[in-house]
Amino acid sequence: MRNWNFLGFLYLAFILRVESFKFHRIDQHVERISGSAGDVLEDDPTGRLKVFVYELPSKYNKKTVQRDSRCLNHMFAAEIYMNRFLLSSPVRTLNPEEADWFYTPVYTTCEYLTPHGHPLPFNSPRMMRSAIHHIASSWPYWNRTQGADHFFIVPHDFGACFHFQEEKAIERGILPLLQRATLVQTFGQRNHVCLKDGSITIPPYAPPQKIQSHLISPDTPRSIFVYFRGLFYDKRNDPEGGYYARGARAAVWENFKDNPLFDISTDHPTTYYEDMQRAIFCLCPLGWAPWSPRLIEAVVFGCIPVIIADDIVLPFADAIPWEDIGLFVAEKDVTYLDNILTSVPPQEILRKQRLLANPSMKQAMLFLQPAQPGDAFHQILNGLARKLPHHHKTIYGDNNVLNWTAGPVGDLKPW
């Protein structure tokens, strides 16, 4: 069966190469994203909302970066770059009385990094509680609405639960003071205690300059059928195996490690980005959280993302037609991946590739510097603009004061 699959891939590669050549010779247009998704993707938020940026003591933001500049490059750096973007954005207002939204620049994933550069945000709830106490005692706007017209960037795994292990995240729950605020977060998992209703789900940060430096010719043949680099077992945090990724990654390895169609490994080569541009399908399985940066990398590099995460909430889902550009495989069907992927018709593969080639799709996934219309910064603003006007009852409907003493005891300690 594997030999037949490999021969089938060679035939598929030949067909795709011929059809791609025809596309470049005859039909050079970029396929437009149709319907409401395309309209949303091209929205211009300027003039549709005003944002007031609180001025906080530098210990909440600038000093954390000064202590460790690695914060500027890890996958949760959107909190830093969004603040910098807003400070010079035309949507910023210096008059809080006319603001639609209030933004508190607190860098919760930059306070402490491991030797490998990974953030450990376990004290972040205390930092966040301290920042909210500061704005509530210095300005009247938080108390006026209990935060209903405020938004926060909380990019770490499991959002404002601030923990990468699901059981501990669930125990902690959303920081109680954020119950009315809007969260802008990378974590998106349906029916999870760490995903608030009304949250704006965003992509993780991928350094745009690094992405650009690894681009290869779009005419390069896609000679890799299925590509994946990453963990299959998290032996440090899940020593018995099976719980990490709900067993999906382990199933990929056990079933396809010797399959010639699958280029999968735990190694992370220097040609990783180039390899993705040579691949037809890029596996994007869940890990501890449903998402990972490879989902964004796949889109940017035109590799069809194979999304294996049953309850994922995808970034900018009202603007990115994920069903059209990706392929969704149920976690229970991972063992059939070879049959599923080899059964996708060549014309369907080409259609997805043409959509992935749309520059606006790639741009929406990146936090560009300097910012450009339609990029991830603007998609966040679009999401905020679509939540206006605030419902009167949400803002002024009741006088219930949020409970400052709610939450796990450890989160209540001063920061």
C-alpha positions, 0 to 999 in steps of 0.5 A: 500500500505504501509503495502505491501511495508513493507512486500516487504522490509522484503522479500527483506531483507531476500533475500539480507541476503541469497545472501550476505551469499552466497557471503561471503561463495563462492565468497570472491573477491572484484568486480573490477571497470571495464573500464577506470574508474578503470584505472583512479582510480589506476593511479599514478601521481608521475613522471607525474607532478611537483608542485611549492608551493608558500611561503606566509605570514602565515596570509593567512594560518597557522595563521588562523588555529592557531586562530581556530583549528576547521578549521581542522575538518569541511567539507571544510578542504581540503584546509589545508590538501592539502597544508600539503600533497604537502609540503612533496609530491614527486611531489613538486619541489623547482625550479619554472622554471620546474613546471607544476603547481603553488599552492597558499596555502590560507585558505579562509574558515578558516578566520572566523567561527560561534559559531557552527564551520561553515565557513563564507567566505564572505570576502574570495574574498578579501583574495584571491585577496590579495594573488594573488596580493602578488604572482603576485608582488613577482614572475613572473609566475602569470603574465607570464600566467595570472594564467593559470598554477596555481590552487587553492583549493576553497572548500566552497559552490559555489566554488570561488563565496564564498557564500552559498546562490545561488542568492548572489553567482550568483550576485558575480560570479567567482572572476574575477582574477581566470578566467584562473586558475584551481579551485579544488572545492567541488561545482559542478553544471552544467551550473552554473556561479560558476563552471568554465570550467576545474574545478576539482570537489572533495569530501568534507572533512570527518575526516578519523580517525573519519570514521575509529572509527565508522566502524562496522562488514561488516557482520552486516545485513542491516536492514534499508531500507532508511536512512536520517538525516538532514534538510528538511526545512531551516527556518532560510535562507528560512523562507517561505519554498520551495526554499531550496533544490528546495523543494525536501527535503520538499517533502521527509518529507511530503510524507514519514515521516510516511512510515515504510520503511523510517528512516528519521529525523532531529535528528543527533544521536551518532549512525549516522555512524553505522546506515548508515552501517545498511542501504541499501539506503542513501538519498543524496538530494541537499540542498543549493548546489547539494552535501553534506558530506553524499554522501561521507559517504554513499560511505565509509560506503557501503550504496547505495547513492540515489542522488537527485540533477538534475544538480550535477557534482560529485567528481572525475567523471572520476574515480568513476563509480557513475552510477554503485554504486548509484541510481539517482532520478529526483527531480520531482520524489521524491514523488515516492521514495518508489516505485522506491526503492522497485522496484530495483531488489535484484541482482542489489542491491548486485552488487552495494554493491559489488562495494561499498565494493571495498577499492579503491573506499572508499580510493578515497573519503578520505583525508587520514593522512598519505596520501596513493596511490589512496586517494583523494590527489592523485586523485586531482594530477591525475586530474591535470596531465590529464590537461597536457600539457598546451596548448601553447596558453593558457599559452602564446597566448595573453597578455591581463592583467586580470582586477584587478578592476572587480567584486562587489565593496565589493570584491575590498576592501583591506584585 
